[in-house]
Amino acid sequence: MSSSTLSVPAEHLDYSYIEKCSDLKYLEKILRVLRSGTEGLYPHLTEFCEKHIEMLDPRSRALRKENSPATAANFSNDEWSQITNDLQRWEREIKVNELELKHRSIYSNDENIPPVRGSSCSLQKAAQDGVKNSLKTSPLPRTYQDWDKFDVEKECAKIDGSMANRDSPAIINDFLPEIKRDVNTTVLTEQEKVVLANREKDKGNEAFRACDYEEAVAYYSRSLCIIVTAAALNNRAQAEIKLHRWHDALSDCERVLQLEPHNTKALLRRATVNKQLGNLQVASEDLSAVLRSEPHNMTAQRLLEEISKKINVDMQDKPSKGKKLLIQEVDDDEDEVGDEDDKKTSADGGQSAGEDRQAAARGGMGNAQKKPQSRGPRGGTADKYKVKAEGGSAAEESRKSLANGSSSNSTTQPGSSRPDSPVGKRKESTSVAGALPPPLAQLKNEGNQLFKNGQFGDALEKYTHAITGFTEAGIDSPEDLSILYSNRAACYLKDGNSSDCITDCTRALELQPFSLKPLLRRAMAYESLERYHKAYVDYKTALQIDSSILAAHDSINRITRLLIEQDGPDWRQKLPEIPVVPLSARQHCTEPPPSTHSHTEEDTKEADRRTEAHFTSLKTEGNELVKKGQYHEAVEKYSECLKLKSDECAIYTNRALCLIKLECFAEAKQDCDSALKLEPSNKKAFYRRALAYKGLKDYVACSSDLQEVLRLDASVQEAERELAEVTVLLKQHRATESSSQPRRNITITEVEEEEEEGEAAVSSPEGGQKSASQSINLQPSNAYEFGQALNAARSHNDTAAGAQLLRCVPPDSLPQYLKTQLDAHTLSFIMQALDTHLLTPEPGLVYQLLSHLHTTERFSVVLMLLDSDERRQMTHLFEHLGSVDSELFSQNDVKNLANKYI
């Protein structure tokens, strides 16, 4: 026996011991013994031990099993053929690539070979020789006399001198070849280009970490010569910033932003360059864009604080100067101003092409000015004049107006436009908002139709194609492009892609600031990502534009509660700054009404909006009071809500809950009845009405409502518990009633045989009454009449009349007729009528009636309420039915049917 077996006694290899053992290490040792097979093979015991170990520690190493390599038997024929085809195709590609590499060289001559990155300094050979010579010392003395003559200080001085000579200064080797910044890549494949470009970029990173910025710029340039990437451009811009080459760094940042418009590093480095060049406003805009995407970027925050301080200092030190305006009258027949006026304006303003390019780039980054509203073709005196600013350029005026957050509505030159061109040239805008080319308009319309049909993925593709075609065509219509981005953002939001939705909404707002739909969609996306601070800001901004958006009000209330729970009482101090919407963006909400009728409609809508807002506020307050246990106050709030809107089912159920807590059960039942009139399948209303019935001690109605709740949703555990409790209470209540009810004395008189119709055989204390057969309607036409007749027959204990009623009703309609009438007494009466009057003459009809009777609603509840005598009577009925020989059913059919009753 092995050592492991000796350490585990045989009596421990038992189910009971393993089940009681809680020592994980010892159980693992037992498992190893069982798996080894030294004590025999016990697969079930081994599996039991593994399950016990898994229960103690699911991550135990002993549970790990070595999987055998997969073979062809583990796969289907299709999967195995696909695997073999892939391997064969890969093998062929490798062989072809290997042959191509063997038959050609990567570099055609020595000049194309990239230089090996070496050291930029070397040690002089003479200095090294001097160090070697200085290390030669005389042998140490060996006798005591020699040690007496040994000069310790002299030897120490020699050692110090040799150590000093060993650290000879590094001398720059001026004879090393200069690194070439161009690489010939004509013979390289695309894969080789990618590898070589990354290698050159890595060399540049090493040089940058070594603070050799010149060499880093050289290697980054070599990488960009092979493949242009945003990462290499960003890195070269950073190296150029270290070398104070501001214009080169600015050019690289512009190229990065052309490739990736939202590149954070490029924006940050362009802001650094503009700060050094004195363009503080432009730098501030770039940093604001960085903080919009990365609010916690410490570098951007620190740099923005420095720039803001400089701007404030410059504004305080700079004296205010007036501007000279030259007003020229334009002839009525002059449609547009020529290019000469544009050139004159540019010359007067003194703005260079480079500044135009910067202004254009800033416009592309989301600071485009909103277009003024159309005024019609050459109407009024405002279109008759043009204004030129001699103290500054048009781009400066646009930039200042954007910094103030307003859009200019002043008169401008008809021939001038925003600096949207990247080369700095002013172009006349001829496109009109909404005038898309036919192919793009068709894509947009198809996307809209797909979105309406719920095909959000297909609509997303259409909008993407439209945006791509819009960009490639170079159309100057930011309104249309903003709409396309906003529509695509709606598709992303429907698909649950909140991140891309935020990106598209941000782009749409850059093109068309303070647009309502992108703001609301971005707010919803932020809220779905639980970025509540930004969602709150966007909702507040949207409400500045249109204060009648009820969804925004509700979201604000909801987010406010979340922020209070998350940040405490000082939650407002942690919010980002909420932008102020200019008046021009609110004009569409404040335009004067065209007529008195529309004015009345607007007033009505405004009143409805205010009512809805007040209703929502009262409902929220009521819910908060319920959470605090203040039910009286909550009832008052819900009552005020119902005065405003009496058709809200949730308000009735909420008030019913409060009334149940206050033990006002009758009022709670009325509220639940009102809620069920509005929503007949509301399970909350059924459940709370059941609680009200329980408080009123109407246990039958309570069990009926609880059964309805379970029919609507079988997973409601509270209803199951209440139903079990109510069943017990109902049995106790019926037992108490039967014991406390006094017995009634009945006088029986004999009737003459000759009398066909006389006085009633059974006399009550009130006097005689008519025969039951005369007072019961034995031909009911609907469920109501059947219920009335059945109750009359049961009250007179007239089983013959009950049998006649059951004979008149189709068996499949019996569950519908008894839907609201079935209880324990009625069920017992039906069983008695079937057994005494219908079983002998018509056993087939009895079987059919019993086959449908158990499908009646509340049948299972009523069945639980039967007492022992009633159950015994039901058993006798099925025994009698099973003893009947019939072609319509067999004894097995009767037994199966009896299982549903007994």
PyMOL commands that set and color helices and strands:
alter all, ss='L'
color gray80, all
select helices_A, chain A and resi 3-6+10-12+15-20+24-36+43-56+61-63+72-74+77-103+110-112+125-134+144-149+152-166+190-209+213-226+230-242+246-259+264-277+280-293+298-317+339-349+353-367+382-384+394-403+438-452+456-473+478-494+498-511+516-528+532-545+550-567+571-574+583-590+596-628+631-644+649-661+665-678+683-695+699-712+717-740+772-775+783-795+799-808+811-817+824-838+843-853+859-864+868-882+891-898
alter helices_A, ss='H'
color red, helices_A
select strands_A, chain A and resi 121-122+171-172+325-329+385-389+747-748+762-763
alter strands_A, ss='S'
color yellow, strands_A
deselect
rebuild
show_as cartoon
